[in-house]
Amino acid sequence: MWLLPVGVIVGYAPPAWAPPAEVQFIHAQITSTEDETFAPSLSGDGTRIAFVSVYDLIPDSPGNADGNHEIFLWTTGVGFTQITDTAGGASFEPSLSADGTSIAFRSNRDLTPNEPGNADGNWEIFLWTEGSGFTQITNTTGGDNIVGGSNSMPSINANGTRIAFRSSRNQISVGFEDINQEIFLWTEESGLVQITDTIGSASDAPSINADGTRIAFRSTSNLIFPGRPGNADGNYEIFLWTEGSSFIQITNTTGGASFEPSLSADGTRIAFVSNRNLTPDGNQDGNEEIFLWTTGVGFTQITNTAGGISLEPSLSADGTRIAFTSYNDLTPGSPGNADGSEEIFLSTQADTTPALFAFTDAIGVPLSTVQISNAITVTGINAPAAMSIVGGEYEVNGSGIWSSSPNTVSNGNTVRVRHTSAATHGTAVHTTLIIGGVADIFASTTLVGPAVGPDLTGTWDSVGQSWSKGRYTLRGTVRVVNQGTATASASRLRIFLSDDAVLDPGDALLKDSKIKKRKPGQGKTKELKVKLSEGVSAAGKYLLAVVDALNRVAETNEANNTPMIGPIPSPIP
């Protein structure tokens, strides 16, 4: 469940508290059963989960009709695969490799007969590899006749070449004669190494990082040197071991317990269970909740429930996803866990930082006019992101509702912004949109200055049609204005009826009239009254007024000569 190598820890920094609001997680329910499903272990990218279940999740493939404790593998988009298939006995505590192709687990079944085999039914560590099958890692005898004696709690590194586990057996020739619970490390190249060596205490639940150089575990031992927090009261605390360095104590509480740590790929994040109040005002009822510790940041409480417990966290490589079991209804109705059964949940860190987005600037716009940007699409987030705007207004999903107040947007939403262009020539106005800390500016720049010469344009004042004696009459008024700086010579105004608001050769010419020469600022209103052919209606169509239709006037702006109005409404009976 890891990807990145790690360095060596130097020194010790006391854990700090991070406000829960800094990191948010979103839950999804993976299984929906009526019986035991537990011990999830997550792959590096969070798309595979190994777990234990007595439920028959895939009948006849091979199926678990006898309700035995078996190892299963869930894959996103594929579903469930049954790894073990035994009668009697049990297999527990799966640990999944980063790529999801290897699972270390403990079992008292004989999964590798005579290689070396487990005919005595002792609890041994096994390794399953996709395409290869099972390999037996430990081979001890008589462990279960001693109180607490066994091999258990395996944790596999990224490529399956290192497995940390707990044992009360003497795995090596020197040391460990007191049958104490200690942490061991198996490596493909070197065999077994003993990590802890204590007397009268216990260390268990190891979790190994990507390259196998860090191990998080819980212990009642006082493993820290003088001058550091220490664990003199023998409470169950979370520790972190680094190869070539030493131990760091992560939690330091009195009473209660912290347990079941799960380490990220680089060893900088640990998910674990605790009934202590590690974040002020966070867990005052002492319920068993999921917590996340981050180097240099401290603790974040992931679950916050009353009553039912949450257990067995498994952290993804980058520390942004946590699979765990819970008896709580963390996703009411989706599908929900109203019956309080033990289910698998996946908690994903909320990502509210979107992908970069960009507005297209508007150049050469008219003075004091409303400028609306292109629509940008919000991508790359999995939770609502904060949105704010400076120097304008925004609209979400083409709603037509414009606002400047802070808001939130979701993945896939579209956003446009608007502002009023400058009242002076050659001047820019800027609007900044900020979403989840990512920002872009929409800028509009007015025309550099008034050009010298005439500029004819037009605006529609009204349009409508009426019904009388079996035919429609179309009426409207359009005003032609010279908004330039010089007199415009005489020109022609032609009015067309269009189906699609675009002037085409086939559009019907309704009126052709003369516009006398116009001085700067001078205008002329022309009326339209046309009786349409029998059975023809202008409803849903458009009127196009072509100013200077013969292009006789040399204008400073030739792009504003075709004012349009429509679609034309149906007449009221």
N, C-alpha and C positions, 0 to 999 in steps of 0.2 A: 504493500500500500504506500510505496514511496518512490521518489524519482531522483532527488538531488543529493549529492554528497555533502558532508558537513565538515566543519573545522573542529578544532579543539577548544573547549571552554577554558578560558583563563580567568581566574578570580571568581567572585561570587557577588551577585547583585540581589538584594532582598526582593521578593516578588512584590509588585505594586498592584493597586486596584485600578481597573479600567471601567468607566461607566458602561453599564449594559447597552446604552443607546449607541455606543460607537460601533458595535457589530450586531447585526440582526440576522436571524436565520429563518428559513421558510421550510415547513414540514411537509412530507409526502408519505403516505402509508403504502408499504410494499406488499405485505401479506394481509389476508383477512381470513382467519381460521377460528376454530372453536377450541383449540387446545394449545399445547406448548410449542412456541416458535421463538427461538432466542439465539444469543451469541453471534450477532452479525459481525462480519469482518469485510471491510470495504477495499476495493482495488484502488490503484493510484489515481485513476481519472474518475472514480466514483460511479462507473457504469456496471460494476459487478459486485455482488455481495454474497459471501459464503456464510452459512448459518446452520443451526441445528433445528430439526423439527421432528415431532412424532406424527405429523399430519401427512396424509397421502396426497401430496401436491401434484403428482403426475402419475395417476393410476396406470399400472401396467407398463411404465417406462422408467425403471423397472417396477416402480410402485412401492408403497410402504403400508400395505394393508394390515400388517401386524402391529403397526403403531410403535415401532422401535425408534430409538433415538438415532437418526441418520444425519449425515452431512449433505447439504444441498447447496447449489450455486444458482443465483439469480443473475441474469444478464439483461441490461436495458434493451428493449425491442425484441428480445428472444423469449424470455421467461425462465422457467426453472429447469435445472438439470440435477438428477440425484447422483451423488458421488459414491456413497457407501450403500451397501445393500446386504444387511446381516440379519440373522435370527438370534435373538437374545443378546445379552451384553449391550454395549453402547459405544458411540463415538461422539466426542464432545470437543469444544474449544477450537473451532477452525480459525486459522490465520491465513489470510489471502495475500499473495505476492502482488507487486505493483501492477504487473500486466494481467493479473487474474488467471494465470495458467498453472500456478502451484498453490497447494493448500497444505499447511502443517496442521496437525490435530492430534489429539490423544484418543486412544481406543484400547479396550481390553479384548478385542477380537483378533483372531489370527488372520490378518489380511495378506501376509506374505509367507505362506507355509514353507518352512525349512529355509527361508532366505531373510533373516535367520529364523523367522517364525516366532509365534507367541502362543505356543500351545498351553502354557500355564495360565493364560488369561490375565497377566499382569497389565497394569496401566503403562503403556509405552507411547513414545512419540513416533508418529508416522508422517511421511511426506507423499502427497499425491501430486503428480505432474500430468497435465493434459497431454494425452497421446502416449504416455508411458505407463501410467498406473501408480502403484504404491511402492514406497521404499520405507523400511523400518529403521529409525534413527537410533533409538535406545534399545537395549536388550538386558533387562535386569530380572532378578528372580526374588520372590518372597517379599517384595516391597509392601504389598497390601496386607501382610501379616503384622506390620508395624504401624502403630497409630500415625496417620498422616504420611505414611511412606508410599511414594509413587512418583511417576514422572507426569507432569501436567503443564498446562498453560503455555503452549508453544507460541512463539511469535516469529514470523519469517521475514527476512529482509527482501529488498526489491527483486533480486534475481534468483532467490531461492537457494543461495549458497551459505547462508548463515541462519541459524535458528536459536533464539534465546528461549529458555524454559525454566520451570521450577522443578526441583527434585529433592527428595529426602533420602536418596540413595547415594552410595559412594561411587561416583562416575569416574573418578581419577584415582591414581595409585597413592597420591599423597594428600593429606588433609581430609576434612569433612568426615570425621568419624563419629560425630555426635548425633547423627540422624536429624539434624536441623534442616529446616526448609531454606534452601539457598538458590541463588540464580546461577544458571550455567549458560554457556554459549557454545553451540556446536558450529564448526566451520567445515566446509567441504574439503578445504586443503589441510586442516590441522587437527580435526577432531574436536574434543571437548576441552573447554577452559572454564574454571570456576571463577565467577565474578564476585560474589559475596562470601564471606567466611565469618560467621557470627556464632555466638553461644547464647542459648536461652531466649532467642527471639525468632522472628520469621520474616522472610522476604519472598514475595511472590508476584504474580501478574505482570511478568515482563512484557515490554513492547519495544521492538527494535526498529531503528530507523533504516533509511534506504541502503546505505553501504555497510550497515552492521557495526558502526563505531559508537553508537549511542543506544542506551537502553533505559527506558523509563520503567519504574516498578514501584510497588508499595512495600513498606517495611515497618516493623516495630523496632528496628535496630537504631542505635545512635551512631550513624555512619559519618557524621560531620565532625571536622576537626574543631578544637577549642577556638572560641571567638566567633563561631558561626552559630546559627539558631539552635541546631542540635535537636535531638529527640529523646531527652533524658526521661520523659514520662512514659516512653514506650507506646505512644499512640500510633495508630496506623496513618502514615504519611506517604506522600508521593516523593520519590527521589529520581534523579537523573544521573546515570553513569556515562562517562565519556572515555573511550579508549585513549590511553596515554595521559589521562588527566586524573580525575577523581570523581567524587560524588557531589551533587548539588541537591539540597533539600528544597523542594518546590512548595509544599504546604507546611504550615506550622500552627497546629491547632491543639486545643486542650479538650479532651472528650470527643465523642463522635468518631467519625472515620472518613478517610478519603481513599478511594480504591479504583481498580479497573482502568489504569491509564492506557492511552493510545497515543502513539508518537507520530508526528508528521515526518515527511521525507527528510527534511533538513534538520530535524531535531529541535526546532524552535517553538513548536506548538505541542501541547499535550491536552487531549480531552480526557476527562475522568469523571467519576461519580463522587459526590460528597454530600453529607448531611450537615455540613458546617456552613456558617454564614460567611462566605469568603468575599462577597461584595456587599458592602453595608446596605441594610434594608432589603437584601435580595432573598434570603432564605431563612427568615426568622422562625419559621415553623419547624425547622430541622428535617424537612422532607429530603429524600434521596433524589438529587437533581443532577443534571449533566452540566459540567463546567468546562471552560476552555482556558488554558493558561498559555500566554504568548510571551516569549522572551522580550524583555524591555517594556512590556505593556502591563502584564499582570493577568488578572482573572476576569472572565466574562461568563455570566450565568446564561446557559442556553435554554433550559426548561425552567418553568416556574409554575409549579402545580401544588395543589393541596390534596393530600390523600395518597392516591396511587403513585407508584415509584417509577423512575426511569433508570435503566441500567445498561451495562455492556456497550459503551460507546466505541466506535471504530472510526478513526480519522483518515480522511483522504490525504493524498500526497502533499498537496499545497495547503492543507489545513482549512479548507473552505467548506468541506462537507463532513457531516458526522452521521453515521448510521448507528442506531441504538434501539433497544427494546423498551417498551413502556406499557404500563397498564392504564395510562391516561388517555383521554379523548382529546388529542392534540390537533386533530383536523376534523372538527364536527361536520358530519355530513359529506366528507370528501375523502374516503368513504365513511370515516367516523369509526369510533371505537366505544360506542355507548355501552356495550356489555362488559367493558373493562377487562377484556382478555389480553394476554401478552402478545403484542404485535411488534413488527419491525417498522421503524420510522427512519426517514432520511431527512436530515436538517441541513439546509444549504445556506451558506452565508449570503446575505442580501448584497447584491452587486448593483449599486445605484450610480455607477460612473458609466455614462453612455459612450458609444463610439463617437469619434469626431463628426461634427456636422458642419455644413457651410451654407451661407446665404449668398445669393448672387446680387451684387451691388447694382443700383440703378443710376445711370449716368444721363445727364442732360434732360432732367425732368422739369416740368413747368413749376413756376413759383407757387408756394403755398397750396400745394395739392397733396391729398392723401396718397401715400406710397405704400403698397402692400408687397411683402417679400414673397419669394417662392416658398413652398411648403417643404420643411425638412422632416424626416422620419426618425424617430427615436429608436435606436437599436443598442443591443449589448447590455441591457439591464434585466434583472429578474425580479425587481421589486420597484414600487413607485419611487421616483426620484424627485427631489425638490427642484422647483423651477421658479425663477425670478427674472424680472426684466428691468432694464434701465433705459429711459429715454423713449418709451413707446408703449404699445399694447401688444398682446398676443391673442391668438385664437387657436383652439385645439380641435382637431378632427373636423375642420370645416363647419363648425357649429354656428358660425355667424355671431357668436358671443365674444366680444373683445374685452380684455381686462388687463390691468397692470398690477393686480394683487398677487402675492406669492401663492403658488399652487404646486401640485404634483402631477407628473405624467408617467405613463406606463410604457413598457416596451411595445413598439408598433404604432404608438400615437404619432400623428402628424401635427406640426405646429407652424403657423405663419405669424409674422409680426408686422406692425404697421406704424407709421408716424406721418407727420405733416412736413412736407419739404420746406426748405428755407424760403424766406420772403425776399431774399436778395439773390442776384445772379452769381453763379459760380461758387455757391456755398454748399457745404456738406452737412447733413444731419445724420447722427449715428444712433442706432438702437442696439443694445447688447442683450442677448438672451443667454441665461446661465441655467444649465440643466445638470444637476449632480456634480457641480464643479467644473464642467466643460462649457465653454462659452464661444460664441461667434458674434460678429457685428454685421448688421444690415445697414448699409450706407446708401443714401441717395444724394446726388449732387445736381443742383439746378443748372440750367443753361448758363453758359459763360457770360452772356450779355445779350441785350436785344440786338438782333440783326437789323440792318438798315434795308428797308423795303417793305412791301405789302405782305400781309399774311391773312388770307381769307380762310375762315372756318365757319362751322355752323353748329347749331344746337336745336334739337327738337323741343318744342314746348308742350305739345299734346298730340294724341292720336286716338282714334276710335272708329268704330263702324256701327251703322244702324241698319235696320231691316224694314223694308217697306215695299209692298206690292210685289213680293216675290224676288226682290233683289237687295243686295247689300250696297250701302254707300259708305265709302271710306273717307274719313276726314282727318286733317292734321295741320299743324302749323310748324314751320321751321324758320329759324332766324339766322341769316347770313351776316357775319360781322368781319370787318377788317381790323384785326388786332395787331397789325404791323405798324411800322413807323413811316410809311409812305402811302400815297394814294394808289388804290388798285383800279386798274382800267376795267371797262365793262367786261362781263363774263356771262357764262350760262350756268343755270342750276337745273339739274335733271334729277327726278325722283323715281326710284325703282321699287318694285315689290319683290322681295327675295324670300326663298324658302329657308335659307340657312345663314342669313346675316353676312354672307360673302357675295360680293358683286360678281356675277357670272354673265356670260353672253346671253343666256336664255332668260334672264330676269326681265319681268314686264316693265316697260317704261310707262309711268303714270302721268308725268308732267315734265315739260321742258319750257323753262322761262328765262327771260333776260334779267340780269342784275346790272344796274347802271354802276358807273364808277363810284367807288366808296373812298372817302377820306379816312385817315387813321381814327379808329374808334367808332366809325359810322357803321350802322347796320341797316338791314332790311328784312322785314318779316314777310314770308310768303305762305299763303294758304293753299291747302290741298283739299279738293272735294271731287271724288271720282265715284261714279256709279259702276260697280263691277258687273261682269257678265252674269247672266242668269245661272243660278246654282253655284257660283264661285264665292267663297268667303276668304277673308284675309286673316281669320283667326289662326294664331300660332305662327304667323309669318312676320316679316320684318320690313320696315321702310328704310331705304338707303338714300340719303341726299348727297349727290355728287356735286360739290362746289367747284367752280371753274372746270366744268366738264370737258371743255375743249382745250384745256391747258394753255390758255392765252396769257395768263398772268404769271410773271416770274416772281414766285413767292419765296420768302425766307424759310418757310416750313411747308413742304408738300405732303407731309404725312398726316395732316389733320383735316383733309378735304372730304371725308366721307362719314359724316355723323350718321348714326344708326339708332333706331328705336324699335323695340319689340321684346318678346313676341306680342303681337297684337291680340287683345282679349276678344272673346266672343261677345256679341251684343247682348244686352240684358233684354229679355222679352218684354 
